[in-house]
Amino acid sequence: MGVKRIAGEWFQCTAREVRAAVRALRERRETELFRTETFGMRPEQRAAVEKTSAYFRTRRAEEPDKTFHFLWNCKMRFGKTFAAYQLAKAMGWKRLLVLTFKPAVQSAWETDLRTHVDFEGWQFISHDGVLTYDTADRSRPIVCFGSFQDYLGRTKAGGIKARNEWVHAINWDCVILDEYHFGAWRENAKELFENEDRREQAFAEGGGLDYFDEELMPITTGAYLYLSGTPFRILNRGEFIEEQIYAWTYSDEQRAKAAWNDADGTNPYTALPRMVMMTYQLPDALQAVAKQGEYNEFDLNVFFAAEGQGEAARFRYEDEVQKWLDLIRGAYSENIVSDLKLRSERPPMPFSHAPLLASLTHTFWFLPTVAACHAMRNLLAQRQNRFYHDYNVIVAAGAQAGIGIEALKRVEQAMGNPLETKTITLSCGKLTTGVSVKPWSGIFMLRNSSSPETYFQAAFRVQTPWTVSNPDGLSPDKTEILKQECYVFDFAPNRALRQLSEYCCLLNDGAQSSEKKVAEFIHFLPVLAYDGSSMKQIDAAGILDIATSGTTATLLAKRWHDAALVNVDTNTLRRLMNNAEAMAALMNIEGFRTLNSDIATIINKSEAVKKAKRDTPDEAWTKERKRELTDEEKEYKSIRKKIQEKLIKFATRIPIFMYLTDYREQCLRDVITKLEPALFRKVTGLSIRDFELLVSLGLFNSALMNDAVGKFKRYEDASLEYIGINRHASETRIGLNDTVITKDEYRQVFVNRP
C-alpha cells in the first residue's frame, strides 16, 4: 500500500493499481484502477453459459448462415450481466451490442465490465461515455450499450439517425436484449410507463418499438440473447421452445442456498436475502373511501389519488392517507378499541415492530402517479409526521428526478453513506426494473398493478444483497451481511395474492398443479396476512382461495375463449410444418383438413413482407408501396385469425372433460393423461399422444391452460359442495344430496346428455 501526492492531493492506492495506471498510460487507453473483483460464476450461471453456448454451437454447425436466439428466463439478482459477459468469453465474441428499453440498467452493465478481472482489456461504449467506436481499440473486445429508443429510433423522414449509422454498419457477434419483457409488451407499452410525466413516457416508448422484430431490425448479428426476469408474455406467445430457454427462479435460488454443502466452499447464496410478504387489511373506515368495482374491492389507486404538482400536490383523501401513515408506525388510535373487543394481538407494523423498524432504514414506496409522489413528500414533511422527519424523502418521479441512469444517481447521492442515513424513495415507475439499490430492504406497494410482471419486477428490487467488507476495520477478509431478509408490504390483500398466484402459475413448470407451484414458492417466500384481527401465515390453498374469490362461472368460461390459449405466430406454425406427425395430428381436428395450404401461405407471405420492409430503402417507401404491403399483411393475418379461432374452439372442449370425470384434474397434464383415451378422441378427434405433441410444439399455451384448469376445478368443487355434492368422497361412489350413485352411473348420465 502506498500514498501518492498529486497537485496538492493525496491518493491511497495499492501497488497493483499503480502498475495498472502506468500500463494504461503507456498503452494510451482507459485506466483500470478499480478492476478488483475476482468472484467466479455460481453453479446456475455456469449452467446457463454451458447450455446457451452448446445450443448456439450446435445450431450454427447445422445451419451456418442462420441467426439463432436464446432466452434467459432468470429472476432478478441472477446476475444476467456478469453471466452474459462470461458467455461472450466462452463463445469468443468480440463485438457485443446491448439494447434495452430501460437505460437505468447501464450502471450494472458498465460496473461488471469495468471492475471484474475476467474482463480486463474489454471496452465499454455508451451514449454518454468518453470512449467512442472511432477511438476504441478495434483489436480488443467492445461492448456497446444503448437504448432501443436511440439506436433503433428513426428520424422524421424514416431514416437511421446519422450519429448511429456505425451501429447499423457492424456485424455484431451477439445482440443482447435486456429487460425484454418491455419489448414483448409493445402492444401495451403505455402500461409500463403509466403516470410518468409525458417526456419520460415519450422517451420510454421511442421509435425502436416499431423495429423490435428480429427479422425487421436494421441490425446484423449472428445471435440474439434475450434477458428477462418476468418473460410471461414471451413464453405465452411461444417464441421460444424448451431447448432455447434457461430458467432460474426465486425458489431455485433459495433452495440452492438452503442445500449448499459447506464442504464445497463458501456458500455463494448466503448474501441473497429471503423475501417476506406482509399484507394488511385496512380498517373499514379507511377502506370506505376507495372501494370500487363489481366486487367492491379496495382500490389503492383511488386511495392514493392526488392532484397538483410539486409543493402544491395534495392527496384527494388526505385525512385517510394521514391515518394510514399513523397506522404503519403503530399510532392509529382508532384501532385500539377494535383490538380490545377482539382480544387480538396487534399486528407487526413496518415502523413500529422493533425488528422491522431496525431493518427498514431504506424503503421504496411504489405510488400510482407523479402527483401522488409529490403529495406524499409534502405530507411526510408536515409537523404531525415528526417520526418521518428522520428519513430523507427522495422523489424519484417526473422529469426533475432525471431520466434513466440519472434517476438512480440522484437516489444514491441522496443516501450518502447508507449505514448512517435513513431514506424513503417515492416512485411511480422509475427504478422498478433493472436497477440495484443495495440498502433498500422493503417496498410498499401503494398502487394497483394489472400484471404480475410489473408487481414482481418492482418487488424484487429489494432483494439486492447488501454486504460490507472489513466491518470492524481489522478483518480485511471478513464480510458482514447487512440484509438477511427483505419485505414486501401490501395493503390490498386480495389483489396482492392474485398477483402472487399468477406469478407462480405462469412462470413455473406447467406439469405441476397450481397449488404445488404456489406451495413451493411460499416455502421460501412466506406470506403473512392481517385480516383485521390477527396476523397469520397463509398456505397455498388459502392463497388460491383468496386469489379466485369474486370469480364467477361466466368469467371462468371466458378464459377458455381467450386467444392467448393458442399460439399461431409464424415460428410456431413453421415448427408444425416441419413436423409431419404434428401436421397429421392437426388435420384430425375438425375444420383443419383444408387448412394445410393456408399455413404455408401465412409463413411465406409474412416472411416476404418482413423481407420487403427490411430491404426497401427509405427513398422507395411510396404510398403505393406501403399500401401494397399493408394489403398483403391483411391477407395473411386474416388467415391466421381463422386458424386461431378454430384452435380456440377446440380448446373450449377441454372443460367438458372436467364435468365428465371424477378425477381431480389440477393441471393440463392431468387432463391429458388421466382421462379415458377413447372419450378424449371421441370429443376432440385427437389421441392423447397427438395432443401432447401439439402442446410440446407450443401450439397450445400449457401455462395458461394449466391456470384455467386449476381455477375451474376449485370453483366447480366449491360450488358442488355448497349444494351437497361431493364429487371426490371416494374413488367409486359419488354423493348427490341424499342419493348415492356410482361413478359409472354418473358418467352415463352426463356423457349421454345432448
N, C-alpha and C positions, 0 to 999 in steps of 0.2 A: 504494500500500500504506500502510495506516495502523495505528496501535496505539491501542486504547481501553482505559481503566481503569474497571472497574465493581466496586464493592463490594470493593475491595482486590485484584481480579484483573485481569490484562492479557490482552487478546484481540487476536490478529493477524488482520486482515481486509482485503479489497480494497474499493475504492470501490463496486464493483458489489454486493458483499454488504451494505454499509451502506445503499445505496439500496433493496435488496430488503427489508431489515429494516424500514426506515421505511415503505415501501409496505404491507407486511403489517400493521404496527401501525395505520396509518390505516384500512385496509380490514377490520380485525379478523378476520384469518384467519391460517392457519399461515405461519410464516416459511419461505421457500425459499432459505435461505442457501447450500445445498450443490448448487443446480441449476447445475452447471458442465460437464456432459458435452455435447459437441456433435457426436459421431460420427454419420455417416449410415448408411443401410441398405447392407448388402452386396448384390451382384447377386442372390444367391439369395433373400434376404429380400424384396427388391423384387419378384422374380418371384412369390414366394408371395403377397404382398399383391395384386398385379395379377390373378393367376389366381383367387384367392378372391373378391375384390371383383367381378370380372367375372361369376363364377358366381352370386353372391348377387343381383346386379342383374338379370341375365338371367332367372333363375328367378322373382324377385319380380315382374318385369314380366309374366311369363306366368301366374303364379298368385299374385296379391297377398295372398290370405288364408292361404297355406300357410307353414309353418315349414320351413326347409331346413338341412341340416348339411354340414359340410366337415371333412376330416381333413388335418392336417399330420403326415405321416409323416417326421419330421426327426430326425436324430441329435442326441444330446446336444451342447451347445455351438453349436447352430444359432442360438440367440438367440430362442427362441419368445416370450418375454415382450415383448421390445422390438418384435419384428415384429407381435405381436398388437395392441399399442397403436397401431402405425402403421396397421394395418388398420382399427382403430376410427376413427382420424382420417380415413382415406380414405373410409370409409362414412358419416362424420358421426354416429357413435354417441355418445351422451351418458351412457348407463347400461349399465355392464358388470358382470356377475356372474361372478366366477372361483371355480370349485369344484374341490376337489382332495381326494384321499384322503391326501395326504402334506402336512400343514401346514407342514413344514420349508421348503417352496418359497416360503413367504410372503416371505422375505428378497429373493429375486430380483424378484418382482412389485412389491414396495414400493420397492426401490432404483431400478429403472429409471424408475418413475413420478416419484419424488421428485428424481432427480438430473439427468435429461436436459432440455435446454432446450425440446425439442419438445413436452413435456407440461406446460409452465408453466400453472398455473391448475387442473390436474386434482387431484381429491381422492381420498384412499385411506382406505377404511373397513375395519377388521378387528376381530375379536373383542376383541383386547387393546389396540386403539388408543384415543387420546383422542377422535378425531373420530367422531361417530355420524351416522346418517342424519338425525336430528332437528336436529342442529346444523350440518349441512353446508349449503353454499350451493347451492340447487337449480338456480340459473341456470348453474352450471358443471358440467363432466363429472365423473361419480362412478364410481369403481371400487370394488366391494365384494368383498373376498376372504374366503373361508371354506371350511370343510371340509364334505364330504357328511355326515359324522357329525353336525355341528352343525346346519346349515341344513336338511337333509333328514331328520334324525332325528325320530322320533316319541316322544311321551310314552307312559307305560304304558297310557293309555287309548286310544292310537292317534291322538291329535290332534297338531297342529303346536305346537311349543314357543312359549309366549307371547312370549318375547323375540325370536322370529324371524318373527312374523306380518307385519311390514313387508316382509320379503324376498319373501313369497308374494303380497303385495298389488301389487307393482310389475310393470309390463310392461317387462321388460328388453329393450334393443336386441339384446343378444347374451349368451348364456351360454357361457363358455369352460370346457371340461372339461380340466383339466390332469392330466398323468400318467395318461392314460385307460387305459393298459394295466392299471392296478389295477382299475378298474371293469369292464373287459372280462373279467377273470378271476373274476368274483364266484362262479362255481361252485367255484373252487379258491382262494378268497381266503386261506384259512389258510396256504397255502404261502408267501405273500408275507411273512407276519409270523411264520413258524415260529420257535420257540425264543426269541422275545422274551418278556418276562415277561407274565403274564396281563393286567395292567392296560393295558399298551401294546397288546396284541393286541385287547382288547375295544374300546379307543379306535379302533384302525385299522379294525375291522370293524363300525363303528357302524350304526345303523338305516338310514342312507342306502342301504345295499346293496339293500334291498327296493324302493327307489323310483328305481332308476337308469335304467330305461327312459324314453326321451324322452317317450313318449306317456302314461306314468304319472306323470311328475314333476310335483309340485304347484307348478310354476313356469311363468310365461307369458313367452314371448320370441319374437322374430322370426327368430332364427338361433342355431345351435349351431356352435361351433368346437371340434373335438377335437384335443388335442395329445398326441403320444407319440413317443418315440424308438425304441420296440420294439413296434409295434402288430400283432404277428403274429396274435394271436387275432382281432383286429378284422378284419384282412384275410381271414383264413381263413373267417370267418363270412359274408363277402360283404355287410357293412353298407354299404360304400362302393364305388362303381364309379369307373372311371378319371377321369372328369370332376370327381369330388368329392375328389380326392386330390392333394396336392402332396408330392413326395418329395425328400429331400436326405440322402444317405448319407455315411459317412466317406470312401468312395472319391471321391465327388463333391467333397467339401471339399478333400482332399489333391491331387486332380487340378487343381482351380482354383488352389490355392496354387502348384503347380509351373508352371502355364501362364500365370500372371499376366504381363502386359506392363507393364514399368516405365514405359513412355511414358504409361500411363493413370493414373499417380499411385502413391501408396504402396500396396503390396500389403496388403490388409485381412486376409489369411490368415496373414501371417508369424508372428504370435504363437501360432497354433494348433499345438501340438507334434505331432510324428509319434509314433505308438504303436509299441512293440516288444513282442512276446510272447515270453517265455523260459520254456520248460518243462523240467523236470528229472525224470529217473527216479531215484528214491532208491535207495541201496544195498539189496541184498536183505535185509540184517539189519534194516533199518528197516521195509521193506515187510511183512515176515513177520507182524507183529502185526495188520495191518489188511487182509489180503486176504480179500475176501468175494465171495459170489455165484457164479452158474453158471460164469462165466469167470475166477473167482479174481482179480478186479481190485482194485487198491489203493483203499481207501476212506478218504478224508480225514476223514469224519465219525467213523469209528471211531478213526483215528489220533489225532485231537484231542479225543476224548471226555473229558469232565470231570464231576466231581461236587462238590457243596458250593457254598457261597455266600461271597461277599466274601473275607476273609482266609483262610477255611478251604477255598477251592476248590482242587482238585488234579486234574491230568491222570491218567487211568487208566493211561496208558503214559508216565509222566513221564520215565523214563530215555531212551526213544526220542525224545520231544519235545526233551529237552535235547540229544541228539546232533544233531537237526535244527537247533537254534539254533546249534550249533557248525558245522554244515555250511554254513549260509548266510553265515557270516562267515569261511569257509575254514579252520576249526580242527578239522575232523573227521578225526582221525588214522587211523582205520581205512580211509580211502580211499587213503592214501598207498601201501600195499602193492599194491593192485589197480592203481593208476595206473602203478606201476613195472613191473608184469608186462605191462600192455597197452602200455607205452611211449606213453601218450596224454598229451595236454596237459590240464592241469586246467581245468575249465570256469570261465567268469567267474561267480563267486558274488556275490549282491547286495551283501553287506557286506564283501567282500574285494577285488574287482576295483576298482582305483583310480577309473576314470571313473564306474562305477556308484555307488560309495561317496560320491563327491562330489555326485552328483545326488540321492541318496536321503536327503536331510536330513529329509524329512517323508513318511511312508508310512502306508498304510491296510491293516490286516490283517483280512480277512474270515473270521471263525471260525464254527463251527456253532452254538454256544449261548452264553447269558449266562454259564453256569458256565465255559465254555472261555475266555471273555474275561477273567474274574477269575483263572482258573488261569494264564493266560499272563502277566498282570500280576504275579502272585505269583512265578512262575518267573523272569521277567526281573529281579526285584528281588534274587534270591539272589546270594550272593558270587561264585559261579563265572561269573556273567554280567556282570562288571565292564564289558565292552565296551559293553553296552546301557545302562549307568548314565548315559551321556552323553545319552540320549534321555529326554524327558519322556513317560511312558507314559500315554495317555488312554484310559479305559474308557468307550466310548460304547455301553453296553448296559445294559438293565434300567431300572427306574423311576427309580433315583437319577441316571441320566445325563440325565434330562429327556425330555419328550415333544415331538415336533415341532420347532419352531424353537429351543426351549430347548436341545436336544441340540447343535445347531450352534453356539449362542453359547458353550457350555462349551468346545467344541473350539477355537474362535477365541481365547477368553480364555487357554486353556492354552498356545497357541502364542506369545502375546505378539508380539514383533517376530520374524517368521519368518526374517528374514535373520540373526538372532543365536541362534536356538534350533534344536533338533532334536527331533522328536516321532515317536511311533508311536501311531496311533489304532487301538484294538481295537473291533470291532463285529460283531454277528451279524445285522444288518438295518437298523439306524438309519443314516441318511446315505448310503444306497446308491442313492438316486434323487432327482432334482430339486434337489440342492444343489450349490453350487460352493465348493470349498475350494482356493484357488489354489496354496498351497505343496505339496499332495500331488503327488508325482511318480511314485509306484509303488504298486501294490496287490498284496498277497499273497493269492491265492485258496486259503484253507486249509479249505474246506468243499466238499461236493458240491452241485451245483445241477442240478435236473432239467430246467431250461428255459434256453434262450439268452437269454430276456428278463431273468431275474434276473442271469445272468452278465454280460451286456454293459451293463445299467444300472449295475451296480457298477463294471465295468471302466472305463467312460468317465468316472467321477468324476475320474480322474487327468489327464484331458486338458484341464482348465480352464487357459486361458492365465495365465501369471504374469509380469507386467512391472513395472518400476519407472521412474517418471519422474524426470528430473533426477538420474541416478545419482551424478554427481560433485559435485552442488551448484552447478555453474557453467553447466550447459546446460539451461535450463528446457524447451526444445523437444525434447530428446533422450529417447528411451525405450529402456531396455535389456530384452531378453527373457531372463528367468531360466530358462526351461524350454524347451529346444529339442526334447527327446524325453521321453517318459514310458513307463512299463514295467508290464507285467502279468506276474507271476511265478506259475507253476502247477506243482504237484508231483504231479499225476496226469495225465500227458501224453495218454493215450487219451481220457479224459473231456474235457479241455480242447479237444482238436482236434475232437471230436464237436460240442461247443458252437459252435465257430467254423464248422464245416461247416454246421450247421443255421442259424446266423445268416445266413450268406451266401445259402443256398438259399431261405430263407423271405422275406427282406427285399427281394431284388432282382428284376429283370425275369424273368418266367417264360419268356421266349423264349430265354434263354441256357442252356447246359448247366451242370451243377453245377461242372464243372472250370473253365469260363471264369469263373463267378462267384467262385469261391474264388481263382483266379489274379489277378483284378482286385483283390480285397480285399487279399491279402497282398503285392501290389506296393507298397502304401502302408503296410501293417502287417506287416512281416516277422516270421516265426515261426522262432525258434531252438530246437532241441531237443537236450538232453543225454541220450544213451541209455546212459550208464554208462561210455562210453569216449571219446566226443568230442562236441563241440558243433557242430551243423551247421544251416544254414538249410534248411527243408523247402519243397518246391514243392507246387503244388496237388494233383498226382496222389498225392504222398506223404501229404498231409493226408487226402484222401478214402480212401486205402487204410487208414490208421490208424483213421479215423472209422468205417469199415464192418467193421473186424476184430471177430471174435466174432459177427458177424451170421450167422444160419442161413437156409436157404431157407424154413423154416417162418415165421420172423419176417418175412421179406420178403413172403411171400404174404399174411400177415395185414395188411400195410399196405394192400393192395387191398380189404380188407373194413372199413376204418376209416370211421366215419360222417363224419369231418372232411373226407373227399374230396369230399363234395357239400354244397351249401348249400340248405336248404329253409326258410329263415326267411321271414317274411311279406314283407319288402322284395323278396327275390329272386323269390318267387312272383308278386308284383304286377308286377314287370318282365316276367316271362314272359307273364302275362295281357294285358299292354298291347302285346305284340308278336305279331301274327298269324302271322308267319313262324316265330317260335320255337315257338309252340304247335303249329303244324302239324308241325314237326320232332320235337317231344316225343312227339306221338301216334304217330310211327313206331317208337318204342322199344317193345319187347314189354311188354305189360301196362299201357300208358298210355292206350290208346284209350278206356277207360271212366272215366278219372280227371279229365276236364275239369271236371265239376261239383264234384268233390271239392276241387280247387284253389280254386275260388271260395268253397266252404264254409269252408275254412281262413282265407282272407283276411277274409271277412265276420264269422265268429264271433270270431276273435282281436281284430279291431277293436272289436266290440261288447263283449267282455269288458273290454278296456282302457278303453273309454269309461265302462263301468259302474264300474270301480274308481276312475277319476279323478273321476267326478261324484257318486258316492254319498257323502252327508255322513256324518260319524263316527257320529252317533246312529242311522243307518239300517243299520249293519252288524250285522244279526242273524245268528244261527246258520243260519237258513233261507236268508238271502241269500248267505252265504258258501258254503253247500253247493250252492246253485243255480249260482253262478259256477264253483265247482270242477268240477261235472259238465259244464258247457259246455266248460271248458278241457280236461278229459279227452277229450271227444269230438273236438275239432279236433286235439289232439295225437296221438290215435290215427291219424287220417287222415294227418297229417304224417309219422308214423313209417312208414306203409305206403308213401308216396311215396319216402321216404328209402331204404327197403330195396330198392325197385325200381331206383333210381338206382345204388345200390352194386352191385347185381347186374350192371348194365350196365358199371360201372367195372371189375369183375373180368375183363371180356373183353379189356381192353387188353393185359395180359401175353401173351395168346395170340399177338398180332401180333409180339411181340418174339421169339417162338420161330419164327415162320413167315417171317421175313425175314432176309437177311444184311446189311441196313443196320445201322449202328451208332447206334441211337437213343440220344440222351443227354438229351433233354428232350421235353416234351409236344408241342411244335410239330413236332419231327422225326417223332413218331408220327403226327401228323395229316397232314403234308404229304408224307412220303416213302413211305408205304405205298401199295400198289395200291388205288385207289378202289373197284374192283369187289369186292375181297376185304373191304375195310372195311365196305361196305354189306351184303355177304352175311352177315357175322357179327353186326353191330350193328343193322342196319336203318336206319342213318343214312348220309347222304352226308358227305363230309369237310366241306363247306360248312356243313351243318346242325350238325355237332359244334362247329366253330369258333364259330358263332353262340351256341350254348348256353354255351360256355366264356366268351365275351365278356360275357354277361349275368350271369356269376357262379354259374351252376348247378353247375359243376364247379370245384373248387379247383385252379387250374393250378399254384400254387406247390408244394403238397403232392404232386400227381401228378408234377410235374417231378422232385421229390426222389426219389420212389419209382421212377420210370423210371431215373434215373441209377444208383441203388444196385442195382436189379435187373440192369442191364446189366453193372456192374462185377463183381457176384457171378457172373453167368452166364458171362462171358468167362473169368474166373479158373478157374471150375470146369471148363469145356470144355478150356481149355489144359492143365489138370492131367492130364486123361485122354487128351490127344493130339489134340484137335480144335481147329483154328484156323479159326474162322468167318470171319475177315477177312483171310486170307492174300492174297486177290486179289479182284477185283470179280466174277469169273465162275466161279472154281473154289474148292472147299472141301476142306480136308484132313480126312479122317476116319480116324484111326490110320494104317495103311499104304495106305488106299484113297483115291483122289481122285474125287469126284463133282462134277457140275456143279450150279450154283445151281438150275436148273430141276428136276433130279432130286431134289435135297434138298427143295425146296418141295413137289414132287409127293408125296413120301413122307409129309411131315408134314401137308400140307393135307388129304390124303385119309384120314388115320388116323381112327378112330372118336372 
